[in-house]
Amino acid sequence: MLEKLFRLKQAGTSVRTELLAGLATFLTMAYITIVNPLTLSTEGTGMAFGPVFTATIIAAVVGTLIMGLWANWPVALAPGMGLNAYFTYTVILGDGFSY
């Protein structure tokens, strides 16, 4: 079933390889879902951890499902940590803007 749905042989891969890649991706995404809200909810930004955590997860799930099921491309998407760090430390805390 997985072979037919994702055309694994055509892509030159196997179910085992994809499961290992999925595990590595899951661990990376788990890291991002914690660090990203911690960065954005740093004291002084005015953002609460809970809503930012939820928004990070929703964005990652929606983006990843679109890439995997619609585009058939094995790429996970999550909010960019670099841009969020810039926004938090430069725009909000450095320049004094509010979110």
N, CA, C and O atoms as a GROMACS GRO file, in nm:
protein
  396
    1MET      N    1   0.081  -0.119   0.000
    1MET     CA    2   0.000   0.000   0.000
    1MET      C    3   0.086   0.127   0.000
    1MET      O    4   0.062   0.218  -0.079
    2LEU      N    5   0.187   0.134   0.088
    2LEU     CA    6   0.275   0.250   0.091
    2LEU      C    7   0.353   0.265  -0.038
    2LEU      O    8   0.374   0.376  -0.087
    3GLU      N    9   0.396   0.152  -0.094
    3GLU     CA   10   0.470   0.153  -0.220
    3GLU      C   11   0.386   0.217  -0.331
    3GLU      O   12   0.435   0.300  -0.407
    4LYS      N   13   0.260   0.176  -0.339
    4LYS     CA   14   0.172   0.226  -0.444
    4LYS      C   15   0.140   0.374  -0.423
    4LYS      O   16   0.140   0.452  -0.518
    5LEU      N   17   0.112   0.412  -0.299
    5LEU     CA   18   0.074   0.550  -0.269
    5LEU      C   19   0.187   0.649  -0.294
    5LEU      O   20   0.166   0.755  -0.353
    6PHE      N   21   0.308   0.614  -0.248
    6PHE     CA   22   0.420   0.707  -0.256
    6PHE      C   23   0.523   0.673  -0.364
    6PHE      O   24   0.622   0.744  -0.378
    7ARG      N   25   0.501   0.565  -0.441
    7ARG     CA   26   0.591   0.524  -0.549
    7ARG      C   27   0.737   0.518  -0.502
    7ARG      O   28   0.824   0.582  -0.560
    8LEU      N   29   0.761   0.440  -0.397
    8LEU     CA   30   0.893   0.433  -0.334
    8LEU      C   31   1.000   0.377  -0.427
    8LEU      O   32   1.111   0.431  -0.433
    9LYS      N   33   0.969   0.270  -0.498
    9LYS     CA   34   1.069   0.210  -0.588
    9LYS      C   35   1.110   0.308  -0.697
    9LYS      O   36   1.227   0.316  -0.733
   10GLN      N   37   1.014   0.382  -0.749
   10GLN     CA   38   1.042   0.482  -0.851
   10GLN      C   39   1.135   0.590  -0.796
   10GLN      O   40   1.219   0.644  -0.869
   11ALA      N   41   1.121   0.621  -0.669
   11ALA     CA   42   1.206   0.722  -0.604
   11ALA      C   43   1.339   0.665  -0.558
   11ALA      O   44   1.426   0.739  -0.513
   12GLY      N   45   1.357   0.532  -0.570
   12GLY     CA   46   1.483   0.471  -0.530
   12GLY      C   47   1.501   0.459  -0.380
   12GLY      O   48   1.613   0.472  -0.330
   13THR      N   49   1.394   0.433  -0.309
   13THR     CA   50   1.401   0.422  -0.163
   13THR      C   51   1.320   0.302  -0.116
   13THR      O   52   1.262   0.230  -0.197
   14SER      N   53   1.318   0.281   0.014
   14SER     CA   54   1.244   0.169   0.072
   14SER      C   55   1.164   0.219   0.192
   14SER      O   56   1.184   0.331   0.239
   15VAL      N   57   1.074   0.135   0.240
   15VAL     CA   58   0.995   0.171   0.357
   15VAL      C   59   1.087   0.192   0.478
   15VAL      O   60   1.066   0.286   0.554
   16ARG      N   61   1.188   0.108   0.495
   16ARG     CA   62   1.282   0.120   0.608
   16ARG      C   63   1.355   0.255   0.604
   16ARG      O   64   1.364   0.324   0.705
   17THR      N   65   1.406   0.291   0.487
   17THR     CA   66   1.477   0.418   0.473
   17THR      C   67   1.386   0.534   0.505
   17THR      O   68   1.426   0.629   0.573
   18GLU      N   69   1.264   0.528   0.458
   18GLU     CA   70   1.169   0.636   0.483
   18GLU      C   71   1.129   0.644   0.630
   18GLU      O   72   1.108   0.753   0.682
   19LEU      N   73   1.118   0.529   0.697
   19LEU     CA   74   1.088   0.530   0.840
   19LEU      C   75   1.201   0.591   0.920
   19LEU      O   76   1.176   0.667   1.014
   20LEU      N   77   1.326   0.559   0.886
   20LEU     CA   78   1.441   0.619   0.956
   20LEU      C   79   1.448   0.769   0.930
   20LEU      O   80   1.476   0.847   1.021
   21ALA      N   81   1.423   0.808   0.807
   21ALA     CA   82   1.422   0.951   0.775
   21ALA      C   83   1.309   1.021   0.849
   21ALA      O   84   1.324   1.134   0.895
   22GLY      N   85   1.195   0.954   0.860
   22GLY     CA   86   1.082   1.010   0.934
   22GLY      C   87   1.113   1.029   1.081
   22GLY      O   88   1.072   1.128   1.141
   23LEU      N   89   1.186   0.935   1.140
   23LEU     CA   90   1.225   0.947   1.280
   23LEU      C   91   1.318   1.066   1.300
   23LEU      O   92   1.300   1.144   1.395
   24ALA      N   93   1.415   1.082   1.213
   24ALA     CA   94   1.507   1.196   1.222
   24ALA      C   95   1.431   1.328   1.207
   24ALA      O   96   1.458   1.425   1.278
   25THR      N   97   1.338   1.330   1.114
   25THR     CA   98   1.257   1.450   1.093
   25THR      C   99   1.170   1.479   1.214
   25THR      O  100   1.156   1.594   1.255
   26PHE      N  101   1.110   1.374   1.271
   26PHE     CA  102   1.027   1.392   1.390
   26PHE      C  103   1.107   1.454   1.504
   26PHE      O  104   1.059   1.545   1.571
   27LEU      N  105   1.228   1.404   1.528
   27LEU     CA  106   1.310   1.458   1.637
   27LEU      C  107   1.346   1.605   1.612
   27LEU      O  108   1.347   1.685   1.705
   28THR      N  109   1.374   1.639   1.487
   28THR     CA  110   1.402   1.778   1.453
   28THR      C  111   1.280   1.867   1.477
   28THR      O  112   1.291   1.976   1.533
   29MET      N  113   1.165   1.819   1.433
   29MET     CA  114   1.043   1.897   1.450
   29MET      C  115   1.006   1.910   1.598
   29MET      O  116   0.955   2.014   1.641
   30ALA      N  117   1.030   1.806   1.676
   30ALA     CA  118   1.002   1.814   1.820
   30ALA      C  119   1.089   1.922   1.884
   30ALA      O  120   1.042   1.994   1.972
   31TYR      N  121   1.212   1.932   1.841
   31TYR     CA  122   1.304   2.037   1.890
   31TYR      C  123   1.249   2.175   1.854
   31TYR      O  124   1.246   2.265   1.938
   32ILE      N  125   1.207   2.191   1.730
   32ILE     CA  126   1.157   2.321   1.683
   32ILE      C  127   1.030   2.361   1.758
   32ILE      O  128   1.012   2.479   1.789
   33THR      N  129   0.943   2.264   1.788
   33THR     CA  130   0.816   2.299   1.855
   33THR      C  131   0.838   2.348   1.997
   33THR      O  132   0.748   2.411   2.055
   34ILE      N  133   0.954   2.322   2.055
   34ILE     CA  134   0.984   2.374   2.188
   34ILE      C  135   1.067   2.502   2.180
   34ILE      O  136   1.035   2.601   2.246
   35VAL      N  137   1.173   2.502   2.100
   35VAL     CA  138   1.264   2.617   2.095
   35VAL      C  139   1.198   2.740   2.032
   35VAL      O  140   1.219   2.851   2.079
   36ASN      N  141   1.119   2.721   1.929
   36ASN     CA  142   1.056   2.834   1.863
   36ASN      C  143   0.965   2.912   1.958
   36ASN      O  144   0.978   3.034   1.966
   37PRO      N  145   0.873   2.847   2.030
   37PRO     CA  146   0.791   2.924   2.125
   37PRO      C  147   0.872   2.984   2.240
   37PRO      O  148   0.839   3.092   2.290
   38LEU      N  149   0.976   2.913   2.283
   38LEU     CA  150   1.062   2.970   2.388
   38LEU      C  151   1.127   3.099   2.340
   38LEU      O  152   1.139   3.196   2.416
   39THR      N  153   1.170   3.101   2.214
   39THR     CA  154   1.231   3.222   2.158
   39THR      C  155   1.129   3.335   2.148
   39THR      O  156   1.157   3.448   2.189
   40LEU      N  157   1.013   3.305   2.095
   40LEU     CA  158   0.912   3.409   2.075
   40LEU      C  159   0.847   3.456   2.204
   40LEU      O  160   0.798   3.569   2.210
   41SER      N  161   0.845   3.373   2.307
   41SER     CA  162   0.782   3.414   2.434
   41SER      C  163   0.884   3.461   2.537
   41SER      O  164   0.857   3.463   2.657
   42THR      N  165   1.002   3.498   2.489
   42THR     CA  166   1.104   3.553   2.577
   42THR      C  167   1.046   3.672   2.653
   42THR      O  168   0.964   3.746   2.599
   43GLU      N  169   1.088   3.688   2.777
   43GLU     CA  170   1.035   3.798   2.859
   43GLU      C  171   1.055   3.931   2.789
   43GLU      O  172   1.166   3.964   2.744
   44GLY      N  173   0.949   4.007   2.779
   44GLY     CA  174   0.956   4.137   2.715
   44GLY      C  175   0.886   4.142   2.580
   44GLY      O  176   0.860   4.250   2.529
   45THR      N  177   0.855   4.026   2.521
   45THR     CA  178   0.787   4.028   2.391
   45THR      C  179   0.637   4.043   2.405
   45THR      O  180   0.572   4.095   2.314
   46GLY      N  181   0.581   4.000   2.516
   46GLY     CA  182   0.437   4.006   2.536
   46GLY      C  183   0.362   3.885   2.484
   46GLY      O  184   0.239   3.880   2.494
   47MET      N  185   0.433   3.788   2.428
   47MET     CA  186   0.368   3.668   2.375
   47MET      C  187   0.371   3.557   2.479
   47MET      O  188   0.471   3.537   2.547
   48ALA      N  189   0.260   3.487   2.492
   48ALA     CA  190   0.251   3.375   2.586
   48ALA      C  191   0.301   3.248   2.519
   48ALA      O  192   0.281   3.228   2.399
   49PHE      N  193   0.364   3.161   2.597
   49PHE     CA  194   0.420   3.036   2.543
   49PHE      C  195   0.314   2.947   2.481
   49PHE      O  196   0.332   2.897   2.370
   50GLY      N  197   0.202   2.925   2.550
   50GLY     CA  198   0.099   2.830   2.505
   50GLY      C  199   0.045   2.857   2.365
   50GLY      O  200   0.048   2.768   2.281
   51PRO      N  201  -0.004   2.978   2.339
   51PRO     CA  202  -0.056   3.007   2.205
   51PRO      C  203   0.052   2.998   2.096
   51PRO      O  204   0.024   2.953   1.985
   52VAL      N  205   0.174   3.041   2.127
   52VAL     CA  206   0.282   3.034   2.028
   52VAL      C  207   0.318   2.888   2.002
   52VAL      O  208   0.346   2.850   1.889
   53PHE      N  209   0.319   2.807   2.107
   53PHE     CA  210   0.345   2.662   2.094
   53PHE      C  211   0.240   2.598   2.003
   53PHE      O  212   0.273   2.522   1.913
   54THR      N  213   0.113   2.630   2.028
   54THR     CA  214   0.003   2.576   1.948
   54THR      C  215   0.014   2.621   1.802
   54THR      O  216  -0.004   2.540   1.711
   55ALA      N  217   0.042   2.747   1.779
   55ALA     CA  218   0.054   2.799   1.643
   55ALA      C  219   0.171   2.734   1.570
   55ALA      O  220   0.162   2.705   1.451
   56THR      N  221   0.281   2.711   1.640
   56THR     CA  222   0.397   2.646   1.579
   56THR      C  223   0.362   2.505   1.534
   56THR      O  224   0.398   2.464   1.424
   57ILE      N  225   0.291   2.432   1.619
   57ILE     CA  226   0.253   2.295   1.585
   57ILE      C  227   0.153   2.293   1.469
   57ILE      O  228   0.167   2.213   1.376
   58ILE      N  229   0.055   2.380   1.473
   58ILE     CA  230  -0.044   2.384   1.364
   58ILE      C  231   0.023   2.417   1.231
   58ILE      O  232  -0.006   2.354   1.129
   59ALA      N  233   0.111   2.516   1.230
   59ALA     CA  234   0.181   2.553   1.108
   59ALA      C  235   0.266   2.438   1.055
   59ALA      O  236   0.269   2.413   0.935
   60ALA      N  237   0.334   2.368   1.145
   60ALA     CA  238   0.418   2.254   1.103
   60ALA      C  239   0.334   2.140   1.049
   60ALA      O  240   0.371   2.078   0.949
   61VAL      N  241   0.224   2.110   1.113
   61VAL     CA  242   0.138   2.000   1.069
   61VAL      C  243   0.077   2.031   0.932
   61VAL      O  244   0.081   1.948   0.841
   62VAL      N  245   0.021   2.149   0.917
   62VAL     CA  246  -0.043   2.185   0.790
   62VAL      C  247   0.059   2.186   0.676
   62VAL      O  248   0.035   2.128   0.570
   63GLY      N  249   0.172   2.252   0.697
   63GLY     CA  250   0.275   2.258   0.593
   63GLY      C  251   0.329   2.122   0.555
   63GLY      O  252   0.347   2.093   0.437
   64THR      N  253   0.354   2.039   0.654
   64THR     CA  254   0.409   1.906   0.629
   64THR      C  255   0.308   1.816   0.558
   64THR      O  256   0.345   1.741   0.467
   65LEU      N  257   0.181   1.822   0.599
   65LEU     CA  258   0.079   1.741   0.532
   65LEU      C  259   0.061   1.782   0.386
   65LEU      O  260   0.044   1.697   0.300
   66ILE      N  261   0.064   1.911   0.360
   66ILE     CA  262   0.053   1.957   0.221
   66ILE      C  263   0.171   1.906   0.139
   66ILE      O  264   0.153   1.857   0.027
   67MET      N  265   0.291   1.916   0.193
   67MET     CA  266   0.409   1.870   0.120
   67MET      C  267   0.407   1.720   0.098
   67MET      O  268   0.444   1.673  -0.010
   68GLY      N  269   0.364   1.643   0.196
   68GLY     CA  270   0.366   1.498   0.185
   68GLY      C  271   0.252   1.439   0.106
   68GLY      O  272   0.273   1.349   0.024
   69LEU      N  273   0.132   1.488   0.129
   69LEU     CA  274   0.015   1.426   0.067
   69LEU      C  275  -0.026   1.489  -0.065
   69LEU      O  276  -0.074   1.420  -0.155
   70TRP      N  277  -0.009   1.619  -0.079
   70TRP     CA  278  -0.050   1.683  -0.202
   70TRP      C  279   0.066   1.691  -0.301
   70TRP      O  280   0.051   1.656  -0.418
   71ALA      N  281   0.182   1.737  -0.254
   71ALA     CA  282   0.297   1.752  -0.344
   71ALA      C  283   0.376   1.622  -0.360
   71ALA      O  284   0.458   1.609  -0.451
   72ASN      N  285   0.351   1.524  -0.271
   72ASN     CA  286   0.425   1.398  -0.270
   72ASN      C  287   0.576   1.422  -0.264
   72ASN      O  288   0.654   1.359  -0.335
   73TRP      N  289   0.614   1.516  -0.179
   73TRP     CA  290   0.754   1.552  -0.162
   73TRP      C  291   0.788   1.534  -0.015
   73TRP      O  292   0.723   1.595   0.069
   74PRO      N  293   0.887   1.453   0.019
   74PRO     CA  294   0.915   1.420   0.159
   74PRO      C  295   0.991   1.530   0.233
   74PRO      O  296   1.106   1.512   0.275
   75VAL      N  297   0.925   1.644   0.249
   75VAL     CA  298   0.988   1.758   0.316
   75VAL      C  299   0.896   1.804   0.427
   75VAL      O  300   0.776   1.826   0.406
   76ALA      N  301   0.951   1.819   0.546
   76ALA     CA  302   0.874   1.872   0.659
   76ALA      C  303   0.895   2.023   0.666
   76ALA      O  304   1.006   2.072   0.646
   77LEU      N  305   0.790   2.095   0.694
   77LEU     CA  306   0.797   2.240   0.705
   77LEU      C  307   0.762   2.284   0.846
   77LEU      O  308   0.672   2.228   0.909
   78ALA      N  309   0.834   2.381   0.895
   78ALA     CA  310   0.806   2.439   1.027
   78ALA      C  311   0.841   2.588   1.021
   78ALA      O  312   0.914   2.630   0.932
   79PRO      N  313   0.789   2.666   1.114
   79PRO     CA  314   0.826   2.807   1.118
   79PRO      C  315   0.977   2.825   1.130
   79PRO      O  316   1.044   2.751   1.202
   80GLY      N  317   1.029   2.923   1.059
   80GLY     CA  318   1.174   2.946   1.057
   80GLY      C  319   1.226   3.004   1.187
   80GLY      O  320   1.180   3.109   1.232
   81MET      N  321   1.320   2.935   1.248
   81MET     CA  322   1.373   2.979   1.376
   81MET      C  323   1.462   3.102   1.362
   81MET      O  324   1.465   3.186   1.452
   82GLY      N  325   1.532   3.116   1.252
   82GLY     CA  326   1.618   3.232   1.232
   82GLY      C  327   1.539   3.361   1.222
   82GLY      O  328   1.574   3.461   1.284
   83LEU      N  329   1.433   3.358   1.143
   83LEU     CA  330   1.349   3.477   1.127
   83LEU      C  331   1.278   3.511   1.258
   83LEU      O  332   1.260   3.628   1.290
   84ASN      N  333   1.237   3.408   1.333
   84ASN     CA  334   1.172   3.433   1.462
   84ASN      C  335   1.271   3.492   1.563
   84ASN      O  336   1.233   3.576   1.644
   85ALA      N  337   1.396   3.447   1.559
   85ALA     CA  338   1.498   3.506   1.648
   85ALA      C  339   1.522   3.651   1.610
   85ALA      O  340   1.534   3.736   1.698
   86TYR      N  341   1.531   3.680   1.482
   86TYR     CA  342   1.547   3.819   1.437
   86TYR      C  343   1.430   3.905   1.485
   86TYR      O  344   1.448   4.014   1.538
   87PHE      N  345   1.309   3.853   1.465
   87PHE     CA  346   1.189   3.926   1.505
   87PHE      C  347   1.190   3.954   1.655
   87PHE      O  348   1.160   4.066   1.698
   88THR      N  349   1.223   3.852   1.736
   88THR     CA  350   1.220   3.867   1.881
   88THR      C  351   1.329   3.962   1.930
   88THR      O  352   1.300   4.059   2.000
   89TYR      N  353   1.455   3.934   1.895
   89TYR     CA  354   1.567   4.005   1.956
   89TYR      C  355   1.601   4.137   1.888
   89TYR      O  356   1.657   4.226   1.952
   90THR      N  357   1.569   4.151   1.760
   90THR     CA  358   1.601   4.276   1.692
   90THR      C  359   1.480   4.368   1.685
   90THR      O  360   1.487   4.484   1.727
   91VAL      N  361   1.371   4.317   1.632
   91VAL     CA  362   1.253   4.404   1.610
   91VAL      C  363   1.183   4.438   1.741
   91VAL      O  364   1.156   4.555   1.768
   92ILE      N  365   1.154   4.337   1.824
   92ILE     CA  366   1.078   4.364   1.946
   92ILE      C  367   1.169   4.416   2.058
   92ILE      O  368   1.147   4.526   2.110
   93LEU      N  369   1.269   4.337   2.096
   93LEU     CA  370   1.351   4.376   2.211
   93LEU      C  371   1.453   4.485   2.175
   93LEU      O  372   1.482   4.572   2.258
   94GLY      N  373   1.508   4.481   2.055
   94GLY     CA  374   1.608   4.579   2.016
   94GLY      C  375   1.551   4.713   1.974
   94GLY      O  376   1.595   4.818   2.022
   95ASP      N  377   1.454   4.710   1.886
   95ASP     CA  378   1.396   4.833   1.833
   95ASP      C  379   1.276   4.884   1.912
   95ASP      O  380   1.231   4.997   1.890
   96GLY      N  381   1.223   4.802   2.003
   96GLY     CA  382   1.115   4.846   2.090
   96GLY      C  383   0.975   4.838   2.032
   96GLY      O  384   0.881   4.895   2.088
   97PHE      N  385   0.957   4.768   1.920
   97PHE     CA  386   0.824   4.750   1.865
   97PHE      C  387   0.749   4.643   1.944
   97PHE      O  388   0.811   4.558   2.009
   98SER      N  389   0.616   4.646   1.938
   98SER     CA  390   0.538   4.540   1.999
   98SER      C  391   0.495   4.444   1.889
   98SER      O  392   0.486   4.481   1.772
   99TYR      N  393   0.469   4.321   1.927
   99TYR     CA  394   0.430   4.226   1.824
   99TYR      C  395   0.292   4.255   1.774
   99TYR      O  396   0.243   4.184   1.686
   0.00000   0.00000   0.00000
